[in-house]
Amino acid sequence: MKKSLLTVGVATVMMVAWSIGRVQGQQDQAKGKVIFVSADQANFHDMGNGIGMAAIWGDADKGAHATFTKFAPGFDAGMHTHTNDVWIVVVKGAYLYKDEAGDKRVGSGSFLRVPGGKKHWSGGDPKEGALFYEESSGKFDSIPAK
């Protein structure tokens, strides 16, 4: 019983912290305005190695943010971690994901949450690549893992 209450309490605190960071990032960027961005007309910046990113709100280099991200066909990010949780919704193609539990093909219309500190591999479908909405309560980083 105590463990269950502790788990619920920790989950509640984490959700509140995520919500505060998410709302703060959105408010800092939009000041309460409606945000509309079409992936087809987003301003993608080439990040090198087959990645393109288009900011939707916030600043991925500084804190809470959302982006449209593209992986070129066959893109291989290698094994890595992120400091902060990352939430992904695939728009086109397929985001490929691997961790110690196995492989996942995250196709169009699917959601994936990668906890901060979780060692994983990610990549783009060999033929279609991937276009996905990505959101985080903190800045984006990719830390190579051994």
Rosetta constraint file for C-alpha pairs under 8 A:
AtomPair CA 1 CA 5 HARMONIC 6.30 0.50
AtomPair CA 2 CA 6 HARMONIC 6.08 0.50
AtomPair CA 3 CA 7 HARMONIC 6.05 0.50
AtomPair CA 4 CA 8 HARMONIC 6.17 0.50
AtomPair CA 5 CA 9 HARMONIC 5.99 0.50
AtomPair CA 6 CA 10 HARMONIC 6.05 0.50
AtomPair CA 7 CA 11 HARMONIC 6.05 0.50
AtomPair CA 8 CA 12 HARMONIC 6.05 0.50
AtomPair CA 9 CA 13 HARMONIC 6.23 0.50
AtomPair CA 10 CA 14 HARMONIC 6.14 0.50
AtomPair CA 11 CA 15 HARMONIC 6.11 0.50
AtomPair CA 12 CA 16 HARMONIC 6.17 0.50
AtomPair CA 13 CA 17 HARMONIC 6.13 0.50
AtomPair CA 14 CA 18 HARMONIC 6.08 0.50
AtomPair CA 15 CA 19 HARMONIC 6.02 0.50
AtomPair CA 16 CA 20 HARMONIC 6.11 0.50
AtomPair CA 17 CA 21 HARMONIC 6.22 0.50
AtomPair CA 18 CA 22 HARMONIC 5.99 0.50
AtomPair CA 18 CA 137 HARMONIC 5.88 0.50
AtomPair CA 19 CA 23 HARMONIC 5.91 0.50
AtomPair CA 19 CA 137 HARMONIC 8.00 0.50
AtomPair CA 20 CA 24 HARMONIC 5.87 0.50
AtomPair CA 21 CA 25 HARMONIC 6.05 0.50
AtomPair CA 21 CA 64 HARMONIC 6.20 0.50
AtomPair CA 21 CA 137 HARMONIC 5.19 0.50
AtomPair CA 21 CA 138 HARMONIC 7.37 0.50
AtomPair CA 22 CA 26 HARMONIC 6.21 0.50
AtomPair CA 22 CA 64 HARMONIC 5.91 0.50
AtomPair CA 22 CA 65 HARMONIC 7.52 0.50
AtomPair CA 22 CA 136 HARMONIC 7.42 0.50
AtomPair CA 22 CA 137 HARMONIC 5.24 0.50
AtomPair CA 23 CA 27 HARMONIC 5.97 0.50
AtomPair CA 24 CA 28 HARMONIC 5.96 0.50
AtomPair CA 24 CA 64 HARMONIC 7.68 0.50
AtomPair CA 25 CA 29 HARMONIC 6.32 0.50
AtomPair CA 25 CA 57 HARMONIC 7.39 0.50
AtomPair CA 25 CA 58 HARMONIC 5.44 0.50
AtomPair CA 25 CA 63 HARMONIC 7.18 0.50
AtomPair CA 25 CA 64 HARMONIC 4.89 0.50
AtomPair CA 25 CA 65 HARMONIC 6.24 0.50
AtomPair CA 25 CA 137 HARMONIC 7.65 0.50
AtomPair CA 26 CA 30 HARMONIC 5.82 0.50
AtomPair CA 26 CA 31 HARMONIC 7.44 0.50
AtomPair CA 26 CA 32 HARMONIC 7.92 0.50
AtomPair CA 26 CA 57 HARMONIC 6.15 0.50
AtomPair CA 26 CA 58 HARMONIC 6.31 0.50
AtomPair CA 26 CA 64 HARMONIC 7.75 0.50
AtomPair CA 26 CA 65 HARMONIC 7.46 0.50
AtomPair CA 27 CA 31 HARMONIC 4.64 0.50
AtomPair CA 27 CA 32 HARMONIC 5.86 0.50
AtomPair CA 28 CA 58 HARMONIC 7.18 0.50
AtomPair CA 29 CA 57 HARMONIC 5.75 0.50
AtomPair CA 29 CA 58 HARMONIC 5.39 0.50
AtomPair CA 30 CA 34 HARMONIC 7.38 0.50
AtomPair CA 30 CA 35 HARMONIC 7.18 0.50
AtomPair CA 30 CA 57 HARMONIC 7.21 0.50
AtomPair CA 35 CA 56 HARMONIC 7.81 0.50
AtomPair CA 37 CA 41 HARMONIC 7.50 0.50
AtomPair CA 37 CA 42 HARMONIC 6.43 0.50
AtomPair CA 37 CA 56 HARMONIC 6.62 0.50
AtomPair CA 38 CA 42 HARMONIC 5.84 0.50
AtomPair CA 39 CA 68 HARMONIC 6.68 0.50
AtomPair CA 42 CA 54 HARMONIC 6.03 0.50
AtomPair CA 42 CA 68 HARMONIC 7.82 0.50
AtomPair CA 43 CA 54 HARMONIC 5.39 0.50
AtomPair CA 43 CA 55 HARMONIC 7.72 0.50
AtomPair CA 44 CA 52 HARMONIC 5.58 0.50
AtomPair CA 44 CA 53 HARMONIC 4.99 0.50
AtomPair CA 44 CA 54 HARMONIC 4.32 0.50
AtomPair CA 44 CA 55 HARMONIC 7.85 0.50
AtomPair CA 44 CA 68 HARMONIC 7.98 0.50
AtomPair CA 44 CA 69 HARMONIC 8.00 0.50
AtomPair CA 45 CA 52 HARMONIC 5.31 0.50
AtomPair CA 45 CA 53 HARMONIC 5.32 0.50
AtomPair CA 45 CA 54 HARMONIC 6.19 0.50
AtomPair CA 46 CA 50 HARMONIC 7.71 0.50
AtomPair CA 46 CA 51 HARMONIC 6.19 0.50
AtomPair CA 46 CA 52 HARMONIC 4.54 0.50
AtomPair CA 46 CA 53 HARMONIC 6.76 0.50
AtomPair CA 47 CA 51 HARMONIC 5.33 0.50
AtomPair CA 47 CA 52 HARMONIC 5.44 0.50
AtomPair CA 47 CA 53 HARMONIC 6.95 0.50
AtomPair CA 48 CA 52 HARMONIC 7.51 0.50
AtomPair CA 49 CA 75 HARMONIC 7.65 0.50
AtomPair CA 50 CA 70 HARMONIC 7.86 0.50
AtomPair CA 50 CA 71 HARMONIC 5.80 0.50
AtomPair CA 50 CA 72 HARMONIC 4.91 0.50
AtomPair CA 50 CA 75 HARMONIC 6.08 0.50
AtomPair CA 51 CA 69 HARMONIC 7.09 0.50
AtomPair CA 51 CA 70 HARMONIC 5.57 0.50
AtomPair CA 51 CA 71 HARMONIC 4.97 0.50
AtomPair CA 51 CA 72 HARMONIC 6.45 0.50
AtomPair CA 51 CA 75 HARMONIC 7.91 0.50
AtomPair CA 52 CA 69 HARMONIC 5.66 0.50
AtomPair CA 52 CA 70 HARMONIC 4.99 0.50
AtomPair CA 52 CA 71 HARMONIC 6.83 0.50
AtomPair CA 53 CA 67 HARMONIC 6.32 0.50
AtomPair CA 53 CA 68 HARMONIC 5.75 0.50
AtomPair CA 53 CA 69 HARMONIC 4.47 0.50
AtomPair CA 53 CA 70 HARMONIC 6.41 0.50
AtomPair CA 54 CA 67 HARMONIC 5.33 0.50
AtomPair CA 54 CA 68 HARMONIC 5.14 0.50
AtomPair CA 54 CA 69 HARMONIC 6.44 0.50
AtomPair CA 55 CA 59 HARMONIC 7.21 0.50
AtomPair CA 55 CA 60 HARMONIC 7.79 0.50
AtomPair CA 55 CA 65 HARMONIC 7.72 0.50
AtomPair CA 55 CA 66 HARMONIC 6.31 0.50
AtomPair CA 55 CA 67 HARMONIC 4.49 0.50
AtomPair CA 55 CA 68 HARMONIC 6.62 0.50
AtomPair CA 56 CA 65 HARMONIC 7.48 0.50
AtomPair CA 56 CA 66 HARMONIC 5.36 0.50
AtomPair CA 56 CA 67 HARMONIC 5.05 0.50
AtomPair CA 56 CA 68 HARMONIC 7.04 0.50
AtomPair CA 57 CA 65 HARMONIC 5.48 0.50
AtomPair CA 57 CA 66 HARMONIC 5.40 0.50
AtomPair CA 57 CA 67 HARMONIC 7.16 0.50
AtomPair CA 58 CA 63 HARMONIC 7.00 0.50
AtomPair CA 58 CA 64 HARMONIC 5.82 0.50
AtomPair CA 58 CA 65 HARMONIC 4.14 0.50
AtomPair CA 58 CA 66 HARMONIC 6.50 0.50
AtomPair CA 59 CA 63 HARMONIC 5.95 0.50
AtomPair CA 59 CA 64 HARMONIC 6.71 0.50
AtomPair CA 59 CA 65 HARMONIC 5.43 0.50
AtomPair CA 59 CA 66 HARMONIC 7.92 0.50
AtomPair CA 59 CA 139 HARMONIC 7.36 0.50
AtomPair CA 60 CA 64 HARMONIC 6.71 0.50
AtomPair CA 60 CA 65 HARMONIC 5.39 0.50
AtomPair CA 60 CA 66 HARMONIC 7.39 0.50
AtomPair CA 60 CA 67 HARMONIC 7.95 0.50
AtomPair CA 60 CA 138 HARMONIC 7.61 0.50
AtomPair CA 60 CA 139 HARMONIC 4.92 0.50
AtomPair CA 60 CA 140 HARMONIC 5.15 0.50
AtomPair CA 61 CA 139 HARMONIC 5.34 0.50
AtomPair CA 61 CA 140 HARMONIC 6.09 0.50
AtomPair CA 61 CA 141 HARMONIC 7.98 0.50
AtomPair CA 62 CA 138 HARMONIC 7.43 0.50
AtomPair CA 62 CA 139 HARMONIC 5.10 0.50
AtomPair CA 62 CA 140 HARMONIC 7.90 0.50
AtomPair CA 63 CA 137 HARMONIC 6.71 0.50
AtomPair CA 63 CA 138 HARMONIC 4.22 0.50
AtomPair CA 63 CA 139 HARMONIC 3.90 0.50
AtomPair CA 63 CA 140 HARMONIC 7.44 0.50
AtomPair CA 64 CA 135 HARMONIC 7.70 0.50
AtomPair CA 64 CA 136 HARMONIC 5.58 0.50
AtomPair CA 64 CA 137 HARMONIC 4.18 0.50
AtomPair CA 64 CA 138 HARMONIC 4.29 0.50
AtomPair CA 64 CA 139 HARMONIC 5.85 0.50
AtomPair CA 65 CA 135 HARMONIC 5.77 0.50
AtomPair CA 65 CA 136 HARMONIC 5.69 0.50
AtomPair CA 65 CA 137 HARMONIC 6.61 0.50
AtomPair CA 65 CA 138 HARMONIC 7.05 0.50
AtomPair CA 65 CA 139 HARMONIC 7.18 0.50
AtomPair CA 66 CA 133 HARMONIC 7.16 0.50
AtomPair CA 66 CA 134 HARMONIC 5.52 0.50
AtomPair CA 66 CA 135 HARMONIC 4.21 0.50
AtomPair CA 66 CA 136 HARMONIC 6.57 0.50
AtomPair CA 67 CA 133 HARMONIC 5.85 0.50
AtomPair CA 67 CA 134 HARMONIC 5.27 0.50
AtomPair CA 67 CA 135 HARMONIC 6.49 0.50
AtomPair CA 68 CA 131 HARMONIC 6.97 0.50
AtomPair CA 68 CA 132 HARMONIC 5.63 0.50
AtomPair CA 68 CA 133 HARMONIC 4.59 0.50
AtomPair CA 68 CA 134 HARMONIC 6.13 0.50
AtomPair CA 69 CA 130 HARMONIC 7.97 0.50
AtomPair CA 69 CA 131 HARMONIC 5.73 0.50
AtomPair CA 69 CA 132 HARMONIC 5.39 0.50
AtomPair CA 69 CA 133 HARMONIC 6.34 0.50
AtomPair CA 69 CA 134 HARMONIC 6.80 0.50
AtomPair CA 70 CA 129 HARMONIC 7.39 0.50
AtomPair CA 70 CA 130 HARMONIC 5.54 0.50
AtomPair CA 70 CA 131 HARMONIC 4.47 0.50
AtomPair CA 70 CA 132 HARMONIC 6.53 0.50
AtomPair CA 71 CA 75 HARMONIC 5.85 0.50
AtomPair CA 71 CA 95 HARMONIC 7.99 0.50
AtomPair CA 71 CA 123 HARMONIC 6.93 0.50
AtomPair CA 71 CA 124 HARMONIC 5.25 0.50
AtomPair CA 71 CA 129 HARMONIC 5.33 0.50
AtomPair CA 71 CA 130 HARMONIC 4.99 0.50
AtomPair CA 71 CA 131 HARMONIC 6.51 0.50
AtomPair CA 72 CA 124 HARMONIC 6.17 0.50
AtomPair CA 72 CA 128 HARMONIC 7.63 0.50
AtomPair CA 72 CA 129 HARMONIC 4.71 0.50
AtomPair CA 72 CA 130 HARMONIC 6.76 0.50
AtomPair CA 73 CA 124 HARMONIC 5.39 0.50
AtomPair CA 73 CA 125 HARMONIC 5.49 0.50
AtomPair CA 73 CA 126 HARMONIC 4.65 0.50
AtomPair CA 73 CA 127 HARMONIC 5.31 0.50
AtomPair CA 73 CA 128 HARMONIC 5.36 0.50
AtomPair CA 73 CA 129 HARMONIC 3.64 0.50
AtomPair CA 73 CA 130 HARMONIC 7.25 0.50
AtomPair CA 74 CA 123 HARMONIC 6.70 0.50
AtomPair CA 74 CA 124 HARMONIC 5.14 0.50
AtomPair CA 74 CA 125 HARMONIC 5.59 0.50
AtomPair CA 74 CA 126 HARMONIC 4.00 0.50
AtomPair CA 74 CA 127 HARMONIC 6.99 0.50
AtomPair CA 74 CA 129 HARMONIC 6.32 0.50
AtomPair CA 75 CA 123 HARMONIC 4.98 0.50
AtomPair CA 75 CA 124 HARMONIC 4.89 0.50
AtomPair CA 75 CA 125 HARMONIC 7.57 0.50
AtomPair CA 75 CA 126 HARMONIC 7.54 0.50
AtomPair CA 75 CA 129 HARMONIC 7.15 0.50
AtomPair CA 76 CA 121 HARMONIC 7.88 0.50
AtomPair CA 76 CA 122 HARMONIC 6.44 0.50
AtomPair CA 76 CA 123 HARMONIC 4.59 0.50
AtomPair CA 76 CA 124 HARMONIC 6.93 0.50
AtomPair CA 77 CA 121 HARMONIC 6.41 0.50
AtomPair CA 77 CA 122 HARMONIC 5.46 0.50
AtomPair CA 77 CA 123 HARMONIC 5.67 0.50
AtomPair CA 78 CA 121 HARMONIC 5.30 0.50
AtomPair CA 78 CA 122 HARMONIC 6.67 0.50
AtomPair CA 78 CA 123 HARMONIC 7.90 0.50
AtomPair CA 78 CA 144 HARMONIC 7.45 0.50
AtomPair CA 79 CA 119 HARMONIC 6.68 0.50
AtomPair CA 79 CA 120 HARMONIC 5.32 0.50
AtomPair CA 79 CA 121 HARMONIC 4.39 0.50
AtomPair CA 79 CA 122 HARMONIC 7.44 0.50
AtomPair CA 79 CA 144 HARMONIC 6.11 0.50
AtomPair CA 79 CA 145 HARMONIC 5.32 0.50
AtomPair CA 79 CA 146 HARMONIC 7.14 0.50
AtomPair CA 80 CA 119 HARMONIC 5.54 0.50
AtomPair CA 80 CA 120 HARMONIC 5.61 0.50
AtomPair CA 80 CA 121 HARMONIC 6.26 0.50
AtomPair CA 80 CA 142 HARMONIC 6.17 0.50
AtomPair CA 80 CA 143 HARMONIC 5.21 0.50
AtomPair CA 80 CA 144 HARMONIC 4.28 0.50
AtomPair CA 80 CA 145 HARMONIC 4.47 0.50
AtomPair CA 80 CA 146 HARMONIC 7.90 0.50
AtomPair CA 81 CA 116 HARMONIC 6.95 0.50
AtomPair CA 81 CA 117 HARMONIC 5.29 0.50
AtomPair CA 81 CA 118 HARMONIC 5.55 0.50
AtomPair CA 81 CA 119 HARMONIC 4.88 0.50
AtomPair CA 81 CA 120 HARMONIC 6.39 0.50
AtomPair CA 81 CA 142 HARMONIC 5.86 0.50
AtomPair CA 81 CA 143 HARMONIC 5.17 0.50
AtomPair CA 81 CA 144 HARMONIC 6.61 0.50
AtomPair CA 81 CA 145 HARMONIC 6.54 0.50
AtomPair CA 82 CA 86 HARMONIC 7.80 0.50
AtomPair CA 82 CA 115 HARMONIC 7.94 0.50
AtomPair CA 82 CA 116 HARMONIC 5.23 0.50
AtomPair CA 82 CA 117 HARMONIC 5.60 0.50
AtomPair CA 82 CA 118 HARMONIC 7.18 0.50
AtomPair CA 82 CA 140 HARMONIC 7.11 0.50
AtomPair CA 82 CA 141 HARMONIC 5.53 0.50
AtomPair CA 82 CA 142 HARMONIC 5.20 0.50
AtomPair CA 82 CA 143 HARMONIC 6.09 0.50
AtomPair CA 83 CA 116 HARMONIC 4.85 0.50
AtomPair CA 83 CA 117 HARMONIC 5.61 0.50
AtomPair CA 83 CA 140 HARMONIC 7.60 0.50
AtomPair CA 83 CA 141 HARMONIC 6.64 0.50
AtomPair CA 83 CA 142 HARMONIC 7.87 0.50
AtomPair CA 83 CA 143 HARMONIC 7.99 0.50
AtomPair CA 84 CA 115 HARMONIC 6.84 0.50
AtomPair CA 84 CA 116 HARMONIC 4.14 0.50
AtomPair CA 84 CA 117 HARMONIC 7.18 0.50
AtomPair CA 84 CA 136 HARMONIC 6.74 0.50
AtomPair CA 84 CA 137 HARMONIC 6.92 0.50
AtomPair CA 84 CA 138 HARMONIC 5.73 0.50
AtomPair CA 84 CA 139 HARMONIC 7.17 0.50
AtomPair CA 84 CA 140 HARMONIC 7.28 0.50
AtomPair CA 85 CA 113 HARMONIC 7.07 0.50
AtomPair CA 85 CA 114 HARMONIC 5.64 0.50
AtomPair CA 85 CA 115 HARMONIC 4.32 0.50
AtomPair CA 85 CA 116 HARMONIC 4.21 0.50
AtomPair CA 85 CA 117 HARMONIC 7.96 0.50
AtomPair CA 85 CA 136 HARMONIC 5.97 0.50
AtomPair CA 85 CA 137 HARMONIC 7.13 0.50
AtomPair CA 85 CA 138 HARMONIC 7.83 0.50
AtomPair CA 86 CA 113 HARMONIC 5.77 0.50
AtomPair CA 86 CA 114 HARMONIC 5.20 0.50
AtomPair CA 86 CA 115 HARMONIC 6.49 0.50
AtomPair CA 86 CA 116 HARMONIC 7.13 0.50
AtomPair CA 86 CA 134 HARMONIC 6.76 0.50
AtomPair CA 86 CA 135 HARMONIC 5.84 0.50
AtomPair CA 86 CA 136 HARMONIC 4.95 0.50
AtomPair CA 86 CA 137 HARMONIC 7.93 0.50
AtomPair CA 87 CA 111 HARMONIC 7.38 0.50
AtomPair CA 87 CA 112 HARMONIC 5.95 0.50
AtomPair CA 87 CA 113 HARMONIC 4.50 0.50
AtomPair CA 87 CA 114 HARMONIC 6.47 0.50
AtomPair CA 87 CA 134 HARMONIC 5.61 0.50
AtomPair CA 87 CA 135 HARMONIC 5.17 0.50
AtomPair CA 87 CA 136 HARMONIC 6.33 0.50
AtomPair CA 88 CA 111 HARMONIC 5.57 0.50
AtomPair CA 88 CA 112 HARMONIC 5.10 0.50
AtomPair CA 88 CA 113 HARMONIC 6.23 0.50
AtomPair CA 88 CA 132 HARMONIC 6.43 0.50
AtomPair CA 88 CA 133 HARMONIC 5.63 0.50
AtomPair CA 88 CA 134 HARMONIC 4.63 0.50
AtomPair CA 88 CA 135 HARMONIC 6.63 0.50
AtomPair CA 89 CA 108 HARMONIC 7.71 0.50
AtomPair CA 89 CA 109 HARMONIC 6.50 0.50
AtomPair CA 89 CA 110 HARMONIC 5.63 0.50
AtomPair CA 89 CA 111 HARMONIC 4.51 0.50
AtomPair CA 89 CA 112 HARMONIC 6.57 0.50
AtomPair CA 89 CA 132 HARMONIC 5.51 0.50
AtomPair CA 89 CA 133 HARMONIC 5.15 0.50
AtomPair CA 89 CA 134 HARMONIC 6.68 0.50
AtomPair CA 90 CA 94 HARMONIC 6.80 0.50
AtomPair CA 90 CA 95 HARMONIC 6.92 0.50
AtomPair CA 90 CA 106 HARMONIC 6.86 0.50
AtomPair CA 90 CA 107 HARMONIC 6.07 0.50
AtomPair CA 90 CA 108 HARMONIC 4.79 0.50
AtomPair CA 90 CA 109 HARMONIC 5.55 0.50
AtomPair CA 90 CA 110 HARMONIC 5.66 0.50
AtomPair CA 90 CA 111 HARMONIC 6.67 0.50
AtomPair CA 90 CA 130 HARMONIC 7.19 0.50
AtomPair CA 90 CA 131 HARMONIC 6.10 0.50
AtomPair CA 90 CA 132 HARMONIC 4.14 0.50
AtomPair CA 90 CA 133 HARMONIC 6.29 0.50
AtomPair CA 91 CA 107 HARMONIC 7.94 0.50
AtomPair CA 91 CA 108 HARMONIC 4.97 0.50
AtomPair CA 91 CA 109 HARMONIC 6.02 0.50
AtomPair CA 91 CA 130 HARMONIC 7.70 0.50
AtomPair CA 91 CA 131 HARMONIC 5.48 0.50
AtomPair CA 91 CA 132 HARMONIC 5.03 0.50
AtomPair CA 91 CA 133 HARMONIC 6.99 0.50
AtomPair CA 92 CA 107 HARMONIC 7.30 0.50
AtomPair CA 92 CA 108 HARMONIC 5.05 0.50
AtomPair CA 92 CA 128 HARMONIC 7.97 0.50
AtomPair CA 92 CA 130 HARMONIC 5.77 0.50
AtomPair CA 92 CA 131 HARMONIC 5.03 0.50
AtomPair CA 92 CA 132 HARMONIC 6.88 0.50
AtomPair CA 93 CA 107 HARMONIC 6.21 0.50
AtomPair CA 93 CA 108 HARMONIC 6.04 0.50
AtomPair CA 93 CA 124 HARMONIC 7.83 0.50
AtomPair CA 93 CA 125 HARMONIC 6.55 0.50
AtomPair CA 93 CA 128 HARMONIC 5.05 0.50
AtomPair CA 93 CA 129 HARMONIC 5.55 0.50
AtomPair CA 93 CA 130 HARMONIC 4.49 0.50
AtomPair CA 93 CA 131 HARMONIC 6.36 0.50
AtomPair CA 94 CA 105 HARMONIC 6.33 0.50
AtomPair CA 94 CA 106 HARMONIC 5.42 0.50
AtomPair CA 94 CA 107 HARMONIC 4.37 0.50
AtomPair CA 94 CA 108 HARMONIC 6.33 0.50
AtomPair CA 94 CA 124 HARMONIC 6.19 0.50
AtomPair CA 94 CA 125 HARMONIC 5.25 0.50
AtomPair CA 94 CA 128 HARMONIC 7.14 0.50
AtomPair CA 94 CA 129 HARMONIC 6.31 0.50
AtomPair CA 94 CA 130 HARMONIC 4.90 0.50
AtomPair CA 94 CA 131 HARMONIC 7.58 0.50
AtomPair CA 95 CA 105 HARMONIC 6.19 0.50
AtomPair CA 95 CA 106 HARMONIC 5.03 0.50
AtomPair CA 95 CA 107 HARMONIC 6.45 0.50
AtomPair CA 95 CA 122 HARMONIC 7.05 0.50
AtomPair CA 95 CA 123 HARMONIC 5.99 0.50
AtomPair CA 95 CA 124 HARMONIC 5.16 0.50
AtomPair CA 95 CA 125 HARMONIC 6.37 0.50
AtomPair CA 95 CA 129 HARMONIC 7.40 0.50
AtomPair CA 95 CA 130 HARMONIC 5.42 0.50
AtomPair CA 95 CA 131 HARMONIC 7.86 0.50
AtomPair CA 95 CA 132 HARMONIC 7.82 0.50
AtomPair CA 96 CA 103 HARMONIC 7.47 0.50
AtomPair CA 96 CA 104 HARMONIC 6.07 0.50
AtomPair CA 96 CA 105 HARMONIC 4.91 0.50
AtomPair CA 96 CA 106 HARMONIC 6.08 0.50
AtomPair CA 96 CA 122 HARMONIC 5.38 0.50
AtomPair CA 96 CA 123 HARMONIC 4.95 0.50
AtomPair CA 96 CA 124 HARMONIC 5.73 0.50
AtomPair CA 96 CA 125 HARMONIC 6.47 0.50
AtomPair CA 97 CA 103 HARMONIC 5.72 0.50
AtomPair CA 97 CA 104 HARMONIC 5.10 0.50
AtomPair CA 97 CA 105 HARMONIC 6.42 0.50
AtomPair CA 97 CA 106 HARMONIC 7.34 0.50
AtomPair CA 97 CA 120 HARMONIC 7.08 0.50
AtomPair CA 97 CA 121 HARMONIC 5.73 0.50
AtomPair CA 97 CA 122 HARMONIC 4.58 0.50
AtomPair CA 97 CA 123 HARMONIC 6.69 0.50
AtomPair CA 98 CA 102 HARMONIC 5.58 0.50
AtomPair CA 98 CA 103 HARMONIC 4.37 0.50
AtomPair CA 98 CA 104 HARMONIC 6.25 0.50
AtomPair CA 98 CA 120 HARMONIC 5.60 0.50
AtomPair CA 98 CA 121 HARMONIC 5.04 0.50
AtomPair CA 98 CA 122 HARMONIC 6.44 0.50
AtomPair CA 99 CA 103 HARMONIC 6.69 0.50
AtomPair CA 99 CA 119 HARMONIC 6.64 0.50
AtomPair CA 99 CA 120 HARMONIC 4.66 0.50
AtomPair CA 99 CA 121 HARMONIC 6.48 0.50
AtomPair CA 100 CA 120 HARMONIC 7.79 0.50
AtomPair CA 106 CA 110 HARMONIC 5.77 0.50
AtomPair CA 106 CA 111 HARMONIC 7.11 0.50
AtomPair CA 106 CA 112 HARMONIC 7.22 0.50
AtomPair CA 114 CA 118 HARMONIC 6.73 0.50
AtomPair CA 119 CA 145 HARMONIC 6.77 0.50
AtomPair CA 124 CA 128 HARMONIC 7.43 0.50
AtomPair CA 124 CA 129 HARMONIC 4.30 0.50
AtomPair CA 124 CA 130 HARMONIC 5.21 0.50
AtomPair CA 125 CA 129 HARMONIC 4.41 0.50
AtomPair CA 125 CA 130 HARMONIC 6.38 0.50
AtomPair CA 136 CA 140 HARMONIC 7.39 0.50
